[in-house]
């Protein structure tokens, strides 16, 4: 909710050492100076914000240097001369300084031609009205709000709107289209009608934006309390098929002989929102978003049973590296983690739908390893059935699976285990070089432990190996 703040209120809020020092330095240099943008917006929305943006009519670098000098020891100054900006870090605060400017764009680039300008010019170039608010820091006008586009009213109405013509705003810098959806999602605001129509008209312009910048905005959407809102808006305006075609392909319902499957896109968003109630782990949230990504490629109609998506988890897991590569997401352990959860997400559900056997739970624990808790969280979020009885049955069975996981881990130490008889020992006992027989024996020992035939102990596994080797016609050489 937005709070009302008078000038006196803003004076009290800004009654901090950093703002008074900026004010003193700006007055000494004879420069107009304002705190602007997100920091001001968040004062009214009562959102925490440590990053402070300051715009001055003149050189932002000059003002930053003077402030850093005044702060003395403990202040760290960074100058970005190519961009005409500077940053001062001091006691956990980051203050960005820039000179007021006006911008013009060419059609094939989001990098503007920049000229010195007035505060009005600078506010005109802002992306949204709620980000164009400025509060004067000069002594004579300290705490005075400058709101030329009625951003306060838009905050009251929970609207995202551009200050000027939205077609020009989005065409000039198409990343603003992603930011539009992201702010609507973060703040739980609505996109004003004309602004939304401009998103639809300018969506193709997203092609000039780097995948890294798009991924950055998607991650910010993913980290909101209800990311489904952002993906619905991306779908409605037509951006989703352009930036994430694999997810867009999940939308829609197909009917055959009166039988229809559920809309996998909206099911996925429900799972995503469910998991967001339990965890802030970005990559677990990505696993939720991608858990059914293989369904469009595996969708088949069987006249006997209806729509099927056989092996969608395995197909989906194979898709993950290509999706991460195209979207410039990290191709490291984070990708492998998401891939693993996508591949395994059906396993607990299958176990819970049948008799919960020790063998099945051991194998699940072995394959999931340290990610077993995250996998169980994902699977519980995946239960979106509207049939209350069926839903409760799954949840009760998941509880039983969790109990068995704890019991078997304590008893058998299965998580991340390596067979107690190694390949090197097998080769030494039977005088073998690396070959198929060694792999076969090692796999047989592993399966015997997971199936509960022998305990996860060296001597028992060794005896099992000797008996299996005898059946294979192998004799110990030592």
N, C-alpha and C positions, 0 to 999 in steps of 0.2 A: 504494500500500500504506500501511496505517496503522502508525505507529510508537508504541511504548509510552513514555509520559512520566510520570515520578514527579513529586512536588511539587518535589523538588530540581532536576529537569530544567526544570520550568516556571519556577522562580526564576532559573535561569541564562539561559533564553531571554528572560525579561522584564527582564533586568538591563540596561535601557536608560534613558537620561536621561528620556525622555518618561514612562515608566511610574513611575519613582521620583518625578518631580515631581507626577504625578497622585496618587500615594500620599500624598505630603507634604501637598498641598493638601486632600485628602479628610480626612485625619486632623486637620488644623488646624480644619476646619469641622465635625468630628464626624459625617461622613457615610459610610455604607457605600458601597463603590465596587467595581465589577467590570468587567473586560473580558469581553465576551459575544458570542456569535453566530459569524458566519463567520470572524472572525479566530482565535478559539480552535479552531474546527473545522479550519482550514487549518494550524494548528500541528501537529496530529496527522497530517494527511494530507500534510504537507510540500509544501504549495502556497504560492506567493508571495502575499502580501496586504499592501497598504499602508494600507487603510482599516480603522480601528480603531473599534469601537463600545463605548462605556462606558455602563453603567447605574448609577445611584446611587439610594439610598433617600432621596429629597428632590428638590431642584431641580437638574436637569441644567444649566440655564442658569447658575445661581449657581456651580456647580463649574467650568463652562467659562470664565466670566469670571475667576475666581480663577486658573485655569491660564494663561490668556492674559496676565494681568498679571504672573504669575511668570516666564513665558517672555520677556516684554519685546519688544524690537525683533526683528522677523522673524516674529512670530506674528500671524496674521490671524483675527479672531473674527467669526463670522456667527451672529446670533441669529434664530431662527424662533419668535417668541413664541406665535403661533397654535397651533403644534404642540408647544410646550413643549420644543423641542430647540435645540441650538446646535452649531456646528462650529468647531474650531480647526485651522487649517492651519499647519504648521511644518516647514520643511526637507523638503518632499516627502511628509510624512505628513498624513493627514486623520483627525482624531479627532472622532467624533460623540458628543455627550452627550445623554442623556435620563433623566428621572426614572422610576424603577420605577413601573409602572402596571398597572391591570387594565382590561379592556375589555368592553363589551357592545354588541351589534349589533341593528339593526332589519332586517327581511327584505328591504327594497328598497334597501339601501345597504351598501357595504363600508366606509363611514366609521363608526368605532366611537364610542360614548360612553365617554369616558376619565375614570378616577378615579385618584388617587394610590394606590399599592399597595406591596407588599413585593417582594423579589426573587422569592419563590415565585410571586406573582401575575404578575410579568413573564415568568418562564419558562413559566408556564402558557399565555400568549398567543402563544408562539412557534409558527412554522409546523411545524417538524420537530424531532425529538429531537436531530439532529446540529447544529442551529442554536440549541439551548437551553443549550449548555454555557457555564459562566461560571467565571472565575478571579478570586479576590479580590485586590484591589490594596492593601487596608489593611495597614499594617506588620505588625500582629500575626498576620494570616492570609495574608500575601503568598504567592502561588503556590498557594493551596488551590483545588482544583477542586470545583465544585458541579455535579453531574450527576444531577438527580432522576429523569430518564426513561431512564437507561442509554444515552445517546447513544453512549458509547464502544463498547458492545457492538454497536450498530447499525452503527457505522463498521467494526468488525471483520468483521461479516457483510455489509457493503456494502448496507445497507437504508435506504430512505427511509420513515420512519414518522412519524405525527403524535404529539405528546405526549399529547393528550387524544382524545376521540371524533372520528374523522376526518370524520363527517357534519357535526358542528358546526363543525369547523375549516374545511371547504370551503364550507359553506353561509354561514357568517359572512363570509368573504372569499374569493370564488370565484377570485380571481387566484392563490391558493395552489395551485389545481389546475394552472395553467400552470407555476408555480414547481416543483411536485412533479416534473413531467416534465422540466423544464429541469435540475434538480439531478441527477436520475437519469442524464441524458445527459451533463452536464458531468463528473460524478464516475465515470461508468460503474458506477452502483449499480443495484439492483433496487428496485422499488416493492413494499413489504410487502403481503401479500394483502388484509388488511382495508382498508388505505389505498387500494389499487387499486379494490376493490369500491365504496368511497365515491366515487371519481372517476366511476364509471359512474352511480351513483345521483344524483349532484349536477351532472352535466354541463350541464343546462339553465340552471343558475344563472350560467353564464358570460355570459349575456345582459346582466347589469348591469355588466360590465367594459368599459371604454372600448377602442376599437380600438387606440388608441395604446399602451396597456399590454400588450395581447396581442401587438402587433407587436414591442414591446421584448423580450418573452420569446422570441418566435420568432427574432428576430435573435441572441439569446444561444444558442439551440439551434443555429442555423445556423453559429455560429462555433466550435462544438465540433469535436474531431477526427473524430467519427463521428455526424453529425446524424441519420442514418437511424434511429438508436435512438429519438430523440425523436419522430419522425413516426410510427413504428410504434406507440409507446405512445399517442400522441394518437389514432391510428386505433382501437386496441384498446379504449380506454375510451369512444369515441364522441364525443370532443371535436372531432375533425378536421372532420366534416361541418358542425359548427356555426360553426367559426372560419375554415375554408378549404374551402368546398364544391367549388371547382373542382379542387383536388388530390384530395379524397376521391372525386370522380367517376371518377378514373383507376383505382381499385382494382377488381380482379376480372377474370375471364376469361370470354369468351363463346364457346360452341361452336356451329358450324353445319355440318351434314353431316360431322361428324367432324373438322372443322378448328377449331383454337383459336388465338387470338393470344396473345402473351405478356402477362403482367400489367404494364401500363404504370406502375402505381404503384411496384411493387418495382424495375422497371427504372430508373425515375427516381431512386429512393433509391440504387441502385448507382452511377449516374452522379454523383450528388451526393457520395457518399463518395469516389469516384475523384478528383474535382476537388479535394476537401479535402486530398488527399495532396500536391497541387501548389501550392496557393495559399491565402492567408488573406483574399483579396479577397472581402468580403461580397457584393458585387453580382454578381461572377462566380459565386459559389455560388448566388445567387438565380436567375441565368440557367440554371444546371444544373437547379435544382428545377423551373423553369417551361419548360424547353426543349420538352417534349412536351405542354404543358397543353392544346393544341388537339386532341389525339387523340380524346377522347370525343365531340366535336362533329363530327368528320370520319370517324368509324368507319363503314365500309360493307362489305357482304359481296358479293364477286363470285364467282359459281360457277366461273369459269374459273381465277382466281388466288388466291381466298381473301379474307382480311381486308385492307382497304386503309385508309390514313389520308391520302389525297391532300390536299396543301396544308395539312397540319396546322401547318406552321411559319408560314404567313401568317395563318391563323386564330388561332393562339396569340399571334402578335405583336399582333394587333388586340385581344386580350383583356387584354394587360398593363396599359394605362392604367386600365381599370376595376378590375382586381384591386388595383393600387397605391392607387387612390382609396378603395376600400372598406376596405382594410386600413390606411389612413392611413400608407402608406409614401411616401417623398418623390416628389413629382410634378415632378422636375427632370431634370437630365442623367443621374442615376442610373437613373431609370425608362427614359429613352430608350436608355441603354446596354444595359439588360436586354432591352428590346424589339428592339433591333438584333441582338443575339446570338441571340435566339429565332428571329427571321426568317431569319437567315443560317446557322443551324446545320446545315442539310442540304447546303449548297453544297460544302464541302470533301469531304463524304462522297460526293456524286455525282461530283465530279471524281476522287476517289481510286478510285471503282468503275469508272471508264472510263479512256480514255487521258488522261494529264495534259497537256493542250495549253497552250501559252503564252497563247492568247486567254482560255481559261477562268480561268487563274490571274491574268491581268491584271485581269479583271473582278472577281474575288474581292478582290484587293488594293485596287481602286478603291472598292468598296462597303464593305469592312471598315475601311479607313483605319488609324488608329492602334490599333484594337482587333483587328488581325489575329492577334497572338500569343494574346490571350485566346480568340479564336474557335477557333483551332487547338487550344488546350488543352482547350476544351469538347468539341470533336469527337473528340479522342483519348479523353477520358473516356467518351464516348458509345458506344465500341466495347465492348460487354459480351457479345459472342457467345461461346458455350461451345464453338464450333467453332474449335479452335486454329489450323487452317490458314487459315480465312477471316479470323480476327482478325489473324493475322500479315500477311496480304496487305494488309489495310487499313492497318496500322501502317507497313508498308514503303512503300505508296503515299503515305501522309501525309508520310513522310520525303522522298519525291520532290517533293511539293507544297511543302514547306518550302524545299527547295533551289532550286526554281524561283522561289519568292517572293523569296528573297534575290537571285538572279541578275537577275530582271526589275526589282526595285526599284533595284538599282545601275545597270542599263542604261537603264531607261525612266522612272524617277522617277514612278511611277504613284500611289503612296500620296497620297491627298487632293489629287490634281492638279486644276487647272481647265483647260479647253481653252485652248491658247495663243492662239487667236483669240477675242476676247470678243464678246459680243452687241453692244456699243457699236461695235466696229470693223466688224462685219458691216453694221450700219445705216448707218454712215458711207460704206462702200464702195459700197453699192447704193442709197443715198438712201432708206432705209426707216424707217418708224416701227415701234414694237414690234408684231409681228404673227406669225402662224403660220410664215411663211417663215424668219424669223430663228431661231426655236426649232428648226425643222427642220434648218437648216444647222448650228447649234451642236451638235445631237445627232448629226448625221452625222459631224462632225469628231471628237467624243468617241468614237463607235463605231469610227471608222477607226483611231484611236490604240490603243484597247483591243484591237482585232482584229489589230493589227500591220501594218495596211495602210500607215500613215505613221508616222514617229517622232514622239515628243512634243516637237516643235520648231516654232517659229512659222512659219518660211518654208515648210516642208513642208506644214504644216496650211493655210497661206494658199493655196498652189497647189491643194491638194485642194478647198478651199472654192470657188475660181474654177471648177474643172471641174464640181463638183456644181451650182453656181448656174447654169451654162450649160445643164445638162440641165433645170433648173427654169424656164428662160426668163428668168433674171435677168441683167442686164448691169451692169457697174460704172459708176458715175456719176462716178468720179474716177480 
